[in-house]
Amino acid sequence: MVTPAAGVGAVLRRAAGDGAVRPATARDRVAGVQPSWVVRPQAVEQVAAVVQAADARGWSVVPRGGGGGMAGGAAPSRCDLVLDLTGLDRVIEHVPGDLVVAVEAGVTLAALQDRLGPAGRQRLMLDAPPPPRGPAPTLGGLVAAAAAGPRRHRYGTPRDLLLGARFVLADGTVARTGGRVVKNVAGYDLCKLLVGSRGTLAVVVELTLKLHPAPAAAAMVTVERVAAPDLVPLVALVRRSPAVVTAAEALWPERSVLLRVEGPPRVAAGEAALLARAVGGRVLAPEAGERGWSRCLRRPWAGRGAVVAVAVAPGRVGELAACAEALACPAALRIGLGVGLVRTADDPTALDRLRDAVEAMGGCCDPQRVSPIGAERVASRPPAGALRLMAEVRRRFDPHGTLAPGRLAWGGP
């Protein structure tokens, strides 16, 4: 661990500027590990200089966005510096005609949506739970964690919305992948490699993102008292319906399914009516629909305990719901995709039971808000061949293990 000596601070200040460096406090811990320094650069060149200095001296660097993901997940094996990227908060370019926006990694999702709304009625179709306390999630943090909410049903994850990225490698080299157009096939698709890497391969500093027209209205359909075995047939009914469904969420243990359609007011209302008839549900009044949408976003974050992302084959989503019910775990499941979030007690017994049950279905678990010890227990380990490939990719990107060592919960370097 790097001690907060004057010489170390001087090196960091030369790289990032006098006002960008401070000693770390207890609030800066990463999964319980105390760093020595926090550096908050204001420019990409400063990020590169800090990372280069750290790599040359054997210091470990953990990138941080809004900070919501720092309290949980796997503990880093080393953490000398926290690299706070919230100083990179510019919207670089918005091209409404191309439905593309380029931003720095420290821009928050809320700030970007506010910027896009008045400018051209466009939107980035990513959801994030409203934080009960603390800073809002940044776009860089959402990409690093591959986070996606209920709209994933229609629009996908950051892998589907990220067109290009600028990033800093462990030796300080600044590189770029992808482009600023929707159709771009030049070179290797490193964007997909960076999504979900949690800062272990590179420090993402700029993002080029695909936008969609902002819907003028939305309507919600609810189906109550759904039994777990009925979820797969219900998904089939949704897919046969002429309605274009934005989100399909099952909330457990309430046994309710919420379906959302978006579009012009008359179109949304008409499609919601068609969908309700097709699935045997009812259209919610606007106020009730917004309350239901808020529950989809917040569940299961709004409560104590560990939050674990789970994934099974879509045809086994009914078994997943039954598993959550048997374990008394509140859950929000994207039933058309076989993925979702489950909240359980943050103790070894509960986490082991959840992991074993999900893996018995051929699925996997990924800790989202879990203590460091719990993260190691609940995370599903990739096959040995995949682990060797991941380790080799990591070694090529970061041969000295400078960037976020140990932060991948499955035991990666």
N, C-alpha and C positions, 0 to 999 in steps of 0.2 A: 504494500500500500504506500502511495506517495505521501510523504509528510507535508503539512502546509508550511514549508520553509520559504523564506524570501526568494531564494534562487529559483524555485519551481514557479512561484507566482510571476517572477520577472519573465521567464520563458513564455508563459501563457499570455502575459500582457503584451509582449512584443508581437505575438501571433494574432491576438484578437482585440487589442486596445485596452487602455487602462480601466474603463468602466465596464468591461465585459467579464471580468474575473472576480470571483469571491470565494472565500472558504465555504465548504459545504456545511450544512446543518443537518439535524436529525430529520427534517422534512424532505431532504434530498435523498433519503435512502432508496435503494433499488432492491425490492424484494428482501428487505431487512439488512442489506449490505450497505455500510456507510462509506461513501466516497470522500475524498479529501477536498476536491475542488469542483466548482460549477463554472462553466464558461458559456456565455450567451453571445455568440457572434451576431453581427448585423449584416454580414455579406458572405457570399459563397467563398470568396478568396480567404476570408478569415477562418471559415470552417476548414478549408484545405490546409491552412498553415497550422492550425491547432492539431489536426489529425496527423500531419506529417511530423510535427514535433513530438507528439506522443509515441508514434510508431518508432521513431529513431531512438527514444529513451526507454522503451519497454513499458510505457504506461498504458493501461487499458482505458478504453473510452466507451461509455454507454450513451447513445443518442436518446434524447427525450423530446417529446412534443408537449402536449398539454399536461402530461404527467399522470393521467388516469390509469395507465397500464403499469406504472412503476411499483405499486404496492403489492401486486400479485405476480403470479408466474414463477418460473424457475429463477433461483438466485444466480447472479453472475459469479463465476469463479474468481474474478477480480473486477474491481471497479475503482479506478483511481480518479477519473474525471467523468462528470456528467456533462454532456454537450447539449445545452438547452437551445432548441431550434426555434423557439417562439419569436426570436428577433428577426427571422426571415419571414416577414408577413406581408409581402407585396403581391398584389394581383398584377402579373406581368403583362398579360395580353388577353383580351376577350374578343373573339371573332364571332359575332352572332350569326353571320351567314353560314359559317362552317360548323356551328354548334361545338365550338372548341374553346377552352380557356386554359391559359398557362399561369400557374401560381407558384409561389415559394412554399416550401414544406410547412412553415409555421402558420400559414393562414388557417383559421378555424373554419369548420364546416358551416357554422351559423353565419360567420362574416361573409363567406362566399355566397351563400344563398341570398343574403340581404343585398349583396352587390348585383347579383344576377337578376333578381326579381324586377326592379324598376328598369334595368337597362334593356331588356329584351324578352322578358317573360320566359326565361329559360331556367333550368335547374339541373344540379348534379344529383342524380338519382341514387344517392347513398343515404342511409338512415343511421343515426347514432342515438342511443338513449340520452335524454336530457340529464346532465349531471346533477344529482341532488345537492352536491357541494363541490367547490373547487373549480378549476379551469375547464373550459370546453375542449373537446377533442380537436386536434389539428388534422389537416388532410394528410400530412406526412405520417402521423401516428396511425391513422385509419388504414393507410396503405401498408405500413410496416406490419400491422396486425391482421391484415386481410379482413377487416371488420365490415360487416354488411347486415342490414336490418331486414324488415319485412318486405321491402321492395325488391329484395333479391329474387323473389319469385319471378318477376318480369324482367328486371334490368341486370341481374347478375351481381357480381362482387367487384371490388377494385380491379381484379384481373381483366374484367370485361370493359371497364371504363377508363383505364390508364392507357393512353396512347404513346406517351414518351416520358422520359425522366432524365434529369441531370443529377449526378451523384458523385460523391467523393470516395475514392478507394482508400484502403488503409495506409498507403504510402503518400497520401495527399494528392494523388492524381485526380483531376476533375474530368469526368467522362460523361457522355450522353448516349442514350439509346432511344429508339423510336423516333417520332417526329411530331409535327403539329398539324397533321391532317388525319382524317379518320381512316383512310386507306394508306397504309404504310407497311411495306414488306421488305424493306432493306435490312440486310444483316440478320443476326440472331435476335430473338425476342427476349432480351434481358429483362424487360418490364415484368414479365410473369415470374421470373426468378426472384426479383426484388420484393414482389408482393408477398407478405407473410414472413419475410426473413427476419423481422424484429431487429433490424440494425446490425445483423451479424455479418453481412456481406459488404455493405457499403452504407454511407450516410446519404440518404436521399435528400436533396436540397431544392429541387424544382420538379413540378409535375405538370404534364399536359393531359387534360382530362376531357372526355367526351361528355357533352351535355345533351339534354332532351328538352323539348318544349314543356313549360310549366303547365300542369293541368289547371283548367279554370274551375273545376268542381270535382268533388268526390262523393261517393255513396258507399255505405257499408251494408252488407247482408250478414245476418247472423243465423246460425243453425245451432239449436240448443239440444242438450241432453244427447250428445253423440257418444255412442259406445266405441271403444278403441277399435274393435274389428271392422267398424263401418267407415273408418277414415280412408282406406284405400278405395273402396267403391265411391265414396264421396268425391275424391279427387278425380275419378273417371267421369263423374257427372259434371264437374266443373270444366274439365277439358272438352267435353262434348257441347257445352253451352256456347252460344255465339258471343257471349260477353268476353271482353279482354280483361282478365283479372290481374290486378297489380300485386296483390298480396293475398295469401291464403294461410292464415294462422290458426292453429289449434291451441287453446289455452286450457291447461290441465292444472288442478283437478276439477275445474269448472265443467269440463266436457263440452265446451262451446267452441265453435269454429267461426271465425270472422273473415269475410271475403270483401276485398276493396276493389272498386272500379273507379277509374278517373277519366276525365275528358270534359268536353263542353257540358254545361248543365243539363240540357235535354238528353244528350247522349248518355251521360253517366246515370241519370235517373231511369232511362229506358233500359239500359243494360242491367242495372241493378234489379229491376222488376223481372226481366227475363231470367236472370241468374237465380233469384229467389224461387221462382216457379220450378226451375230445373232441379234445385237441390232440396226443395222442401223447407226453405227458410223464410225469413221475413226481412224487409228493408227497414233499417233503423232510421229514426228521425235524425236530422243533422246533428243536434247536440249530443244525442246518445252515440251516434257514429263517431264523433270526435273523441268522446270518452273511451270508446272501444279502441280507437286507433292509438290513443295515449297508452292504454294498457298493453297493446302489442309492443310498443316501443320500450316501455319500462319493465315489463316482465321478462326475466325474473330478477332484474337488477335491484328492484325496490324491496330489499329485505336482507337480513343478515345471512351469512353463510357463503359457501363457495359457489361460483358460477362456472359451469363447464359447458363448452360447445360439444355437441354430439352429432354424429352423422352415421346413417345406415342407408342401405339401399331403399329407394322410395317405396318399393313394395312391402317393406317391413315397418313402415311408420306406425301402423297400428300396434305392433309389438312394442315399439319404442314408447308410445303413449301408455300402454299397459304397464311397462316397466316403471315409468315415472310414477304412475299411480300406486304400484305395489311398494315402491320405496318411499312414498309420501313426499315426492319432490315436485315443487311447482315447476311448470315447464311451459315454454312457448315454442311450438314446433312448426316449421315451414313444411306443411304436409305434402306439397307437391314435389319437394326436393329431398325429403328424408333427413333434413338437418334441423337443428334448433338449439335452444339454451335450456339448461336444467340447473336448478338451485338445490343444493344439498348441504348438509352439515360439513364443516371444514375439519373433519377428523378422519383418521385412517380407515376406520371401519366403514363409514358411509361412502367414502371415495372409492375404496376397494370394491364395494358392492356395485356401485354405479359402473365403474370401469369393466368389471367382470361381466355384468349383464349386457352392456353395450357390445363388448367384444364377442360375446357368445352369439350375437346376431350378425356377426361379420362386420361390425361398425368400429368406430374409433372415437376417442375423446381428446379434447384439447382444452387445457385450463385457461380460463379467461380472468377470473378473480378468485385466486386460491393462494393460500400461504405457500412459501417456498417448499416446505416439506410435502404439503399436499399436492403441489404441482408435479413433483417427481412421482408420486404414487398414481395419480389419475391419468397422466398423459399416456396415450397409446404409443408404443414404440414402433417405428417403421420396420419393415423387414430388413434383415442383415444386409442384403444387396443394396437396398436404397440408402441405408445408413452409410455404407462405404462410399457410395456416389456423392452423398451430401457432404461427407467429410472431405472428399477430394475437391469438390467445388469450393468449399470453405477455405481449404488450404491454398487454392489458386488465387482466390480473391484477397485473402488475408493471411499470409504465411506465418506471421508472428502472433496471431491470435489477439490483435489489438482491439477489434471492434466487438463489444458486447459478448465476451467469452462466456459460454454456459447458459445464455438466455433462452436457448431453445429447450423447451421443457422435456423433450424426449431424450435428453442427454447428449446433444450435439456439442461440439467444441466451442 
